Structure formats: C-alpha cells, structure tokens
Amino acid sequence: MANMHFDNPTLFNLLLVQTLSSSLLMLLLMGLRPSPATRWAQAFMGLQALGWLALATAGSGSARLWQTLAMLAFSASLSALWWSLRLWLKPRPGRALALLAPALMPLVYGLQFEDASFRVAWAQFWLALQLGMLAIGLMASPKPEAAPRALSEALPNTVPGVDNRHWRLMLLLAILPALLACLLRGVWGAYAKDLPSLLSDDAINTALGLAAYWGLSLAVLALVLAWRAETESELARLAQTDGLTGLPDSRAFSARSVDMISMARRHQEALAMLLLEIDDIKTITHEHGPQAAERATALFASCVQAQMRLGDLAGRVNREQFGLLMARCEAEGPQAMDLRMREALALRAPAELGFALNFSAGWAKLRHGDRNIDDLMRRAETALYEAKRGGFGRLQAEPGLEG
C-alpha cells in the first residue's frame, strides 16, 4: 500500500477522490451532531481520506513521515469502525486490538522504515488482523441493547432498527476482500525473495487497490444503511416515549403489558399493578408555575426509574399518573416500592425543586379473569381513589388485599 500511488496512479487517484467525496457526503447526510456510533463511522471515512492524502504527499519528500502517518490513519480508521460497530451492535470482541493497533503498528513501521520488507509485512498483517476482528464482530450475533430499565421491556432492543442483517452483510462483503488482499500483500512483502516470480509488486498493489476501492464503496453504502436504520429506530422509540419523563407512554405501556401478563400466567407467577399519582399537582402549578410542575413530574419519573426493580415495567399512563407492572410480586412488593419512593422524594424534592413532593398510590393483583391490562388498571385506579379519599399520601390495595 505504501507505494501504490506510484505503481498505479489512476487507481490511487480514484481512491483519493472516493474517500474525500465519501467523507463529505457522510458529513452532509448525517449532520455534524450525529449519534456517537455515527460519529465513529464518519471518523472511519475521514481517517481513510487522511491516509490517502498522506500517501499522496509522501511522493514529494519525507517519505518516512508521511507513510507512517498514512499507516496511523488507516489503522485508526479501522479502530473507529470497530467502535462504531460496538455501539450499534453492542459488545464486540477486539477492544484491546482497537486500542493497541493505532499506537503500536505505525510506531514500529516508522522505526523500521529502512527495512522495506519488514515494514510492509508488519503494516499489512496488522491491518489484516484488524479487518479480521471486524469480520468476526459482524458475524457474531448482536447483543441486546443496554437500554434504560424503563424502556428495556417496552421497546425493541436490537440496535439499529428492527433488522440489521442487510448492512452487516454488506459491510462483511466489503471487509473480506480487503482482508485477503492485505494478507497477500503482507506475505509478498515478507517472502517475495523466496516466492516464485508469478506475481509482481505492481500486480499485488493493484489487487490491494482494487480490494480497497471495492471495500470502501460497499462500506459507504453499509454505513449509510446502518445510520438510516438507527435513525428509524430512534424515531420509533420516540414515538412510544413520553417526551418529558422518558418513560413509555400509555400506548407503549399497554402493548408491553401483554407480554408480561402472558409470562406471569404461563409460569403461574404473581403480577401486581401499582398506580401512582402526584398529589396536588394543580396546587404546585398555581403556586410555583407550570415549569415547576413539569420539573416535579420529571423528578417523580426519575425516582420511579431509580427505585423500580430490574424486569418491572414503568410508564406514564396519564398526566399525573404513572403505572408500574411488578413481575413476580407478592403483597410486600408494592409496599416496599411505595416506601422507597417516599424516601427518595423526601431526599430529592426539597433539594432539587425547593418544595416537598408527595403522592398517592393504589395497587391490584392479576386475577384469572383479567382479560388485559385495562382490567388490572381499573382495580388499581379504584384503590388509588380510595387512597386519595383517605387523605392523600397513602398506599391502598384493592379490596381483599393488604396494603
């Protein structure tokens, strides 16, 4: 790769134009403030362009400096692509390699620059190793997204989008030819003197250039598809999320409750519905203003998220009401949650809002005759109204249950 622009200037110029134009296209298309994963994808293409620019400059002098900079850019670009995949597909193998390669490979390359066979083999084998790790990461099954607990049970948890197989396959097809070409170039650089004269440096560099051109062309398309899928997934999430609190809205809460109810019945496990309502929200609005009421609602939702158990489902089901489905929950579960909430509000509300915040709550237990979440919520709402009639700031269970 180091001398490719001398052997095949037309192909080299195509690669230089391609990477520069692709970098500009990704910036214009994805914007200057994309998601972290998309930002790493932009960095990948930008570093590729920097690498080819460095190779172009190497022909005018200071070859050691510019070619070493090119190797640094190429290796760093593959590490940037790895970080992008790590964010899109969740934990991927190769973290140590992604951190080590951009530092170690160009350092030794520059120090051993006079030994052409060694430096070419050294650089190409490192690039092949990074490409191989990217291929393994693409072939590995994506891990579930580590979403916030309030959303993890309510929304699809594969990132990006519902189906990422297409762009993963496209990126894999971009990487594999480049991987093989780097291995071939590395072997040729290390053992050219001992191999039969079936190929020439010109042919090897041309093969590497064609693989790079093919790979970069497909990579741009794959990254654009990944970015589009991520955007669509985020829009779908926002469409099911309450904008003020970040919790699932009423529709998303009801949709996810179907699975939780089915799971509880299948395994014959207890399921409780806790309905919480902020007390005197109209008084807060009148005395402190609508913005204070919004801050109080957001703080309340934050406390719900912090105190709920892993596996429970929370949502904002009404303007002042929050629903909490508690899996594998007996009578003491709602009481314990109610106590944790009151302690959290007593600690946070005066400090963050400047005034106290209280709530009333009612809860109901899933019965055999319940058709859906509406039946369960209706009884929890009746218990909530009983708690409010009893003087606010209380937890009340449906008739027949302790609370």
C-alpha positions in Angstrom: 0.0 0.0 0.0 2.9 2.3 0.7 3.9 2.7 -2.9 0.6 2.1 -4.6 0.2 5.6 -6.0 3.5 5.2 -7.9 2.6 1.9 -9.4 -1.0 2.7 -10.4 -1.7 6.4 -10.3 -5.1 6.1 -11.8 -6.4 3.7 -9.2 -4.7 5.7 -6.5 -6.4 8.9 -7.6 -9.8 7.1 -7.7 -9.3 6.0 -4.1 -8.3 9.5 -3.0 -11.3 11.1 -4.7 -13.6 8.4 -3.4 -12.6 8.8 0.3 -12.7 12.6 0.2 -16.1 12.7 -1.5 -17.5 9.9 0.8 -16.3 11.8 3.9 -18.0 14.9 2.7 -21.2 13.0 1.7 -21.4 11.4 5.2 -21.0 14.7 6.9 -23.7 16.4 4.8 -26.0 13.4 5.0 -25.6 12.5 8.7 -25.0 16.0 10.0 -22.4 17.5 12.3 -24.1 16.2 15.5 -25.0 12.6 14.9 -25.1 9.8 17.4 -21.8 8.5 18.9 -21.9 5.4 16.6 -22.5 7.5 13.5 -19.8 9.9 14.6 -17.3 7.0 14.7 -18.5 5.9 11.2 -17.7 9.4 10.0 -14.3 9.2 11.6 -13.6 6.0 9.8 -14.1 7.5 6.4 -12.4 10.8 7.4 -9.3 8.9 8.6 -9.3 6.8 5.4 -9.2 10.1 3.4 -6.4 11.4 5.6 -4.4 8.2 4.9 -4.7 8.5 1.2 -3.8 12.2 1.4 -0.7 11.3 3.4 0.3 8.8 0.8 -0.1 11.4 -1.9 2.1 13.8 0.0 4.8 11.1 0.5 5.8 11.4 -3.1 7.1 14.9 -2.6 9.6 14.1 0.1 9.8 13.0 3.8 8.5 9.5 2.8 9.1 8.1 6.3 7.0 10.7 8.0 4.1 10.7 5.5 3.9 7.0 5.0 4.0 6.4 8.8 1.2 9.0 9.1 -0.8 7.1 6.5 -0.4 3.8 8.3 -1.5 5.5 11.5 -4.6 6.9 9.7 -5.5 3.5 8.1 -5.2 1.6 11.4 -7.0 4.3 13.4 -9.8 4.3 10.8 -10.4 0.5 11.4 -10.4 1.1 15.1 -13.0 3.9 14.6 -15.1 1.4 12.6 -14.8 -1.1 15.4 -16.1 1.5 17.9 -19.0 2.3 15.6 -19.9 -1.4 15.5 -19.6 -1.7 19.2 -22.2 1.0 19.7 -24.5 -0.2 17.0 -24.3 -4.0 17.8 -23.3 -3.8 21.5 -20.2 -5.6 22.9 -17.9 -6.8 20.2 -14.6 -8.7 20.5 -11.4 -6.8 19.9 -11.3 -3.9 22.3 -7.7 -4.3 23.1 -6.7 -4.6 19.5 -8.7 -1.5 18.6 -6.8 0.5 21.2 -3.3 -1.1 20.6 -3.1 -1.2 16.9 -3.1 2.5 16.0 -0.3 3.1 18.5 1.9 0.1 18.0 1.7 -0.5 14.3 2.8 2.9 13.0 5.4 3.3 15.7 7.3 0.1 14.7 6.6 0.9 11.0 8.3 4.3 11.3 11.3 2.9 13.3 11.9 0.1 10.8 11.2 2.2 7.7 14.5 1.4 6.1 13.7 -2.3 6.1 11.1 -2.3 3.3 10.2 -6.0 3.5 9.6 -5.9 7.3 7.6 -2.6 7.4 5.3 -3.7 4.6 4.7 -7.1 6.1 4.3 -5.5 9.6 1.7 -3.0 8.5 -0.3 -5.3 6.3 -0.5 -8.1 8.8 -1.7 -5.6 11.5 -4.4 -4.2 9.1 -5.4 -7.8 8.2 -5.7 -8.6 11.9 -8.0 -5.5 12.5 -10.1 -6.4 9.4 -10.4 -9.9 10.7 -11.6 -8.7 14.1 -14.2 -6.5 12.3 -15.4 -9.5 10.3 -15.8 -11.6 13.5 -17.7 -8.8 15.1 -20.1 -8.6 12.1 -20.7 -12.3 12.0 -21.3 -12.5 15.8 -25.0 -12.2 16.8 -25.9 -8.7 18.1 -26.3 -8.5 21.8 -29.4 -6.9 23.3 -29.2 -3.1 23.8 -28.5 -1.9 27.3 -31.5 0.3 27.3 -32.7 2.2 30.4 -34.7 -0.1 32.6 -37.9 1.9 32.0 -37.6 1.2 28.2 -35.8 -2.1 28.1 -39.0 -4.1 28.4 -41.2 -1.7 26.4 -39.3 -1.2 23.2 -37.3 -3.3 20.6 -33.9 -3.9 22.0 -31.8 -4.5 18.9 -29.8 -1.6 17.5 -30.1 -0.2 15.0 -33.6 -0.8 13.7 -35.6 -4.0 13.6 -33.3 -5.8 11.1 -29.6 -5.1 10.7 -28.7 -8.1 8.7 -28.5 -6.3 5.4 -26.0 -3.7 6.3 -24.0 -6.2 8.3 -23.7 -8.5 5.3 -22.8 -5.6 3.0 -20.1 -4.4 5.4 -18.8 -8.0 5.7 -18.6 -8.3 1.9 -16.6 -5.0 1.9 -14.1 -6.2 4.5 -13.3 -9.8 3.4 -11.7 -8.9 0.0 -9.6 -6.2 1.7 -8.6 -8.7 4.4 -7.4 -11.2 1.8 -5.6 -8.5 -0.1 -3.7 -7.3 3.0 -2.7 -10.9 3.8 -1.5 -11.4 0.3 0.5 -8.1 0.3 1.9 -8.9 3.7 3.1 -12.4 2.6 4.5 -10.9 -0.6 6.3 -8.2 1.3 7.9 -10.6 3.8 8.7 -13.5 1.5 8.9 -12.0 -2.1 12.5 -13.1 -2.5 11.7 -16.7 -1.6 8.5 -17.0 -3.7 8.3 -17.9 -7.4 8.1 -14.9 -9.7 4.5 -15.5 -10.6 3.4 -12.0 -9.5 5.0 -8.6 -9.3 4.8 -5.7 -6.9 2.7 -3.9 -9.4 0.1 -6.7 -9.6 0.0 -7.1 -5.8 -0.5 -3.4 -5.3 -3.2 -3.3 -8.0 -5.0 -6.1 -6.3 -4.8 -4.3 -3.0 -6.0 -1.1 -4.5 -9.0 -2.8 -6.2 -9.9 -4.5 -2.9 -9.7 -1.1 -1.2 -11.9 0.5 -3.8 -14.5 -2.3 -3.7 -14.4 -2.3 0.1 -14.8 1.5 0.6 -17.6 1.6 -2.0 -19.6 -1.0 -0.1 -18.6 0.4 3.3 -20.1 3.7 2.5 -23.4 2.1 1.5 -23.4 -0.1 4.5 -22.8 2.7 6.9 -25.5 4.9 5.4 -27.9 2.0 5.8 -26.8 1.5 9.4 -27.3 5.2 10.1 -30.7 5.2 8.5 -31.8 2.1 10.5 -30.5 3.8 13.7 -32.5 6.9 12.9 -35.7 5.0 12.1 -35.2 3.0 15.4 -34.8 6.2 17.4 -37.9 7.8 15.8 -39.9 4.7 16.6 -38.7 4.8 20.2 -39.5 8.5 20.5 -43.0 7.8 19.1 -43.6 5.5 22.1 -41.9 7.6 24.7 -43.2 10.4 26.9 -41.1 13.4 26.0 -41.0 14.9 29.5 -40.1 11.8 31.5 -38.5 9.4 29.0 -40.9 6.7 30.2 -43.0 4.7 27.8 -46.3 6.4 27.0 -49.7 4.9 27.7 -49.9 3.0 24.4 -46.4 1.5 24.7 -47.1 0.6 28.3 -50.3 -1.2 27.4 -48.6 -3.0 24.4 -45.7 -4.3 26.6 -48.0 -5.4 29.4 -49.5 -8.1 27.1 -46.2 -10.0 27.2 -45.8 -9.5 31.0 -49.3 -10.8 31.7 -48.8 -13.7 29.4 -45.5 -14.6 31.0 -47.0 -14.4 34.5 -49.8 -16.7 33.6 -47.6 -19.2 31.7 -45.3 -19.5 34.8 -48.1 -19.0 37.3 -46.3 -16.1 38.9 -47.8 -13.2 40.8 -48.1 -9.9 38.9 -49.0 -6.6 40.5 -50.1 -3.3 39.1 -49.1 -0.2 41.1 -50.7 3.1 40.0 -49.0 6.3 41.4 -50.4 9.8 41.2 -48.6 13.0 42.2 -50.6 14.8 44.9 -51.8 18.4 44.4 -50.1 19.0 41.0 -52.6 21.8 40.4 -51.6 23.5 43.6 -47.9 23.2 42.6 -48.8 24.7 39.2 -50.7 27.6 40.8 -48.0 28.3 43.5 -44.8 27.6 41.6 -45.7 27.8 38.0 -46.2 25.3 35.1 -42.4 24.8 34.7 -42.1 23.8 38.3 -44.9 21.3 37.8 -43.1 19.8 34.8 -39.9 19.6 36.8 -41.8 17.9 39.6 -43.2 15.4 37.1 -39.8 14.7 35.7 -38.3 14.2 39.1 -41.1 11.8 40.1 -40.5 9.8 37.0 -36.8 9.7 37.7 -37.5 8.4 41.2 -39.7 5.7 39.7 -36.9 4.6 37.4 -34.3 4.6 40.1 -36.5 2.6 42.6 -38.1 0.1 40.3 -36.7 -3.4 40.1 -35.0 -4.9 37.1 -37.7 -6.6 35.0 -40.5 -4.3 36.1 -42.2 -2.0 33.6 -43.0 1.7 34.3 -44.9 4.1 32.1 -46.6 7.5 32.2 -50.2 6.4 31.7 -51.8 9.8 32.4 -50.8 13.4 33.0 -50.1 12.9 36.7 -50.4 9.1 36.9 -47.6 6.5 36.5 -48.1 2.8 36.1 -45.7 0.2 37.4 -46.1 -3.5 36.5 -44.2 -5.6 39.1 -43.3 -9.1 38.0 -43.1 -12.0 40.5 -44.6 -9.6 43.1 -46.4 -10.6 46.3 -48.2 -8.3 48.7 -45.0 -6.8 50.2 -43.7 -5.7 46.8 -45.9 -2.7 46.3 -45.4 -1.7 49.9 -41.6 -1.8 49.6 -41.7 0.2 46.4 -44.0 2.7 48.0 -41.6 3.1 50.9 -38.6 3.5 48.6 -40.4 6.2 46.6 -41.3 8.2 49.6 -37.8 8.1 51.0 -36.4 9.1 47.6 -38.8 12.0 47.2 -38.2 13.2 50.7 -34.5 13.3 49.9 -34.5 14.8 46.4 -37.6 17.0 46.1 -36.6 19.8 48.6 -33.1 19.9 47.3 -34.0 19.8 43.6 -37.4 21.5 43.5 -37.4 23.7 46.5 -40.6 22.2 47.9 -41.9 18.8 49.1 -43.5 16.3 46.7 -45.9 13.6 47.7 -48.1 11.0 46.0 -50.9 8.6 46.5 -50.9 5.0 45.2 -53.2 2.1 44.6 -52.4 -1.4 43.6 -54.1 -4.5 42.3 -53.0 -8.1 41.7 -53.5 -10.0 38.5 -56.6 -12.3 38.6 -57.5 -15.3 36.5 -60.4 -13.4 35.0 -58.5 -10.4 33.8 -58.6 -10.0 30.1 -55.9 -7.4 29.7 -54.1 -4.6 31.4 -57.3 -2.5 31.5 -59.0 -4.8 34.0 -56.0 -4.7 36.2 -55.6 -1.0 35.9 -59.2 -0.4 36.6 -59.0 -2.0 40.0 -55.7 -0.3 40.8 -57.3 3.0 39.9 -60.2 2.3 42.3 -57.7 1.6 45.0 -55.9 4.9 44.1 -59.1 6.9 44.5 -59.7 5.2 47.9 -56.2 6.3 48.9 -56.9 9.9 47.9 -60.2 10.0 49.7 -58.4 8.8 52.8 -56.3 11.9 52.9 -53.6 11.6 50.1 -50.1 10.4 50.6 -51.2 6.8 51.2 -50.9 3.4 49.5 -54.2 1.5 49.2 -54.7 -2.1 47.9 -57.7 -3.3 46.0 -60.4 -4.9 48.2 -59.3 -8.3 49.5 -55.6 -7.5 49.6 -53.4 -6.0 52.3 -51.8 -2.6 51.6 
